[in-house]
Amino acid sequence: MPDTPILDNHMHLDPVYGRNEEAVKDFARAGGTHLLVVNKPSWHLLDREVDGPADFREVFELTVGAVEQATELLDGRAWAVLGVHPALISRLVGERDCSPAEARDLMQTGLDVAAEFVDDGRALALKSGRPHYEVADAVWEASNDVMKHAFALGAEHDCAVQLHTETSEDLSEVAEWAEARGLPEHKVVKHYSGGKLAGPTPSVLADKDRLELALTEDKPFLMETDFIDDPDRPGAVLGPKTVPRRVNWLLESGHEEAVRVAHVETPKAVYDIDTIDY
């Protein structure tokens, strides 16, 4: 195992249906030390849709519980990233006949609840974004409004915001929206990123091609698996051992400085966490 902290910046744990602690053990046995655990949406974790703040709160409480269990199994620790999956707007508008404005308001309410967890120290960051697939203009605009609300909350509570968005190498406009609301662009993190990105900090999916591109960019980045923890999709998107294995590969290839950037310096700059002392 390498003598370095190893952070997976975006992993899901499912304490109801998933592998949960067993996935964390796999990560730790492979050399992983730190996790950012992102809540799954209610339709996966609770088998039901959200109707108001109490439903969001139940999802967040379950995720925080999984984070506490994970921390007990790690040499470092885990943190919660809480928020609202952008696909919720399609479920609300397409399946429940909500207007885009009604869907926006409910999703912003969910972010308000998530921000309470940040405020009391039980969550590290917020999650938001917009659909990665084609939607009607009104839905797109409402999704952008939700994301802008997340940025305002991030500025208010001095925390980062992870984004689920369309595939892109340039999200400068989105970063400008964050800056306009008082959230520095480096504290906006593009989850499931390729190795090249203008604007937010990229959280690079840990496959070799994307990481090799990130190395050529010579910019701050994070690494993630986006492990889903779904018993019907074992190993999706990448398995929990992947980030530690990719760190070993990077070290064997002589990229010690890139490992330090991804697992020490960028987490400190984005989230104000010290992965060495935990």
N, C-alpha and C positions, 0 to 999 in steps of 0.2 A: 504494500500500500504506500502511496506517495506521502511524503511529509509536507502536506499542504492541506489547508481547509478545502473542502469540495462542496459547493453550493448548487443545488438544483433550484433554479429560479421560478419554476412553474410546474408544480405537480398537484394532481388531485388525489385525495384520499376519500374513500367512501366507508364510513364506520357502520353503515346499515347493511349494504349488500356486497361491498368490495373486499379486497385482501387487506386493506388498511394497515395494521401493524406488521403483517408479513411482508408487505411491499417495502415498508420502512426498514425492516431487517435486511431485505435484499440490498437496498441502497447502502446501508451501513456496512454490511459484510464486504461489499465491493470497494469500500473506502470512503463513501459519502459521509459528510459530517453535518451539513446544514441544509434545511429545506424551507422553501416558501410554498405553503399549501394553499391552493386557491379553492374556494367553495364550489361545489357542483351546483347546477341549477336545481330548483325545487322539483321539477318533473322527473329528475333522476334520483335525487336524494330522498324525497318524500313521497314520490309517486302521485303528486298532485300539483295543481297550479297555485300560484300565489294570488291572494286577494287583498292583502294589506300588510301593514308593518309586522304583525305577529308571525306571518308565514316567513318573511325574510329573516326575522329574528331566530326562528326555530332552525333554519338552515345554518345561520351563522353560529349559533350555539353548538350545533353538532360538529361543525368544522373546527371551532376552537377546542372542543373536546378531543378531536382527532389530533390536533396540533400538540396538545398537552401530552397525549400518549406517545406521539412520535418523539418529543423531546426527551422522554425517559429512555429511549432506545438509541439515542445518538450521542456521539462524543461531543458534538456541538449542541445545536438546538434547532427547533422549527419555529416558524412564524406563520400567522394567518394573513392571507390577502383576501379581503371580502368585498363583494359587490354584486353586480347584476349582469348576467350574460346578455350580450346584445341581441341574441336570437329570441329573447323573451318578447320583443316588440312584434315579431312575426306571429307568435302564438296568440298574443293579445288581439292583434288586428285581424289576423287571418282566421283564427279559430274561435275567438270569443266576441267578435264583433265590436271591439273597442275602437274608438277613433284614434288616430295617431296621437292626438293631444292627450287623450285619456291614458293611453299606454305610456306616453312620456312622463306624465305626472306620477303614475304608479312606480315606474322604474326609478325616478328621482327620489321617491319616498324610500325605496330600497337602499339607495345610496346614502340617504340621510341616516338610516338605521346602521349601515355599515360604518359610517363615520363615528357613530357613538362608540363602537368597539375600538376604533383607532384612538378615540379620545381617552378611553379608560385603560389603554395599554394592552388590550387583548388582541388587537390586530395591528399589523405593521403598515399596510398599504391598502388602497382601494383598487377595485377592478371595474372597468367599464369598456366602452368601445362602440362599434357600429357593425352592422351585418357585413359579412365577407362575400355576400351574394347580392344579386340584383334585386332591388325593392323599388316600390313606388316613390316618387319624389317626396311626397308628404311624410312617408315613413323614414326616408333618408334624413330629411330635415329634423324630424323629431328625435331620431337617433343621435344626430349631432348635438342637439340641445341637451340630451341626457349626458353625453360625453363632456360637454362644456360645464355642466353642473358638477360632474366628478372633478374636473380641474379646479373649480372654485372651492370645492370641499377640500381637495388636496392642499390648496394654498392656505385655507383657513386652519387646517389641522396639521400643517407642515408634514405631509406624507406624500409618498410617490403614488402614481396611478398607473397600473398595468392596463394595457389596451389589447382587446381582441378586435382586429380590423381586417379589411381586405388585404391581400398580398400587395405589397408596394415597396419600392426602394426609395420613395420620397414622400414623407409625411410632414414636410416642413410646415404646411398650413396648419395641421393639427397642433404641432408644437407651438406655433404662433398663437393659437387659441388659448393654450395653456399659459403661455407667457403673459398674455393680455389679462388673465385672471389671477396673476401673481404666482403661478407655479412654474419654476424654471424648467426648460425643455429637457434637461438631463434627468429630471425626476418623472418624466413620462417614459414609460417602458413599452416597447412594442413586443408583445408576446408572439411566439411562433414566427420569429423573424428569420429572414435570410441573412447572409453575412454582410450585406451592404444596405445601409439605410441612412437617409438624410432626415434630420429632425430629432425624433426621440432616441433614447438608448435602446439598441437592439438586444432582445433576449433570443439568442440564436438557438434554433432547434439543433440538438447535438448529433447531427450527422456529419460525416467527414467533409463532404463537398461544401456545406454551408460554413463550417468552421475554417476550412482552408481559405474561403473568400473573406471571412472576417479577419483573418491574419493579414491579408494583403491590404486591408483598409487601415490598419494601424490606428484604430479608434477604440474607445471603451466599449465593452460588450459583456453580456451575461450568457449563461448556458442553461438550457432547460430540456426536459423530456416531454412535457405536456402529457405525462402518464395519466390515463383516464380512470384507472381502477374500476373497470367495468367487467364483471364476470363473463359477460357475453362477448367481450372484445379483449381477451387477455393480451397484455403487452402493448395495447394501443395507448398513445401514438408511438412512443418509445418506452421500453421497459425501464424500471427504476434503477437498474444497474448501469444504464447507458452513460450518464454524465461521468461517474467515476472512471469508467473504461475509456472514455474519450480524453479525460484528463491524463490518464496513463499514456495514451497514444501521443498526446501533445508533448508530454515530458520526454518520452522516448525520441520524439522528433526534434528535440532541442528548443522547445517553445516555453521555457520556464517563465519568462516575463509575461507572455500572454496568459498563462495560467494565473499568475499573480494578479493581473489586471481583472480577469473575469471573476475570480473567487475571493479577492481581498479588496482591491482598490475600487472597483465599480460598485460592489455592494455597499461599501462605506460611503461613496459619493451619492449614490441614489437613495439608499434607505437609512443611512447613518447607523449601520450595524458593523460591529467588529468581529469578523469571522475567525480571527486568530485567538482572541481572548475568551471566546465562548467554547 
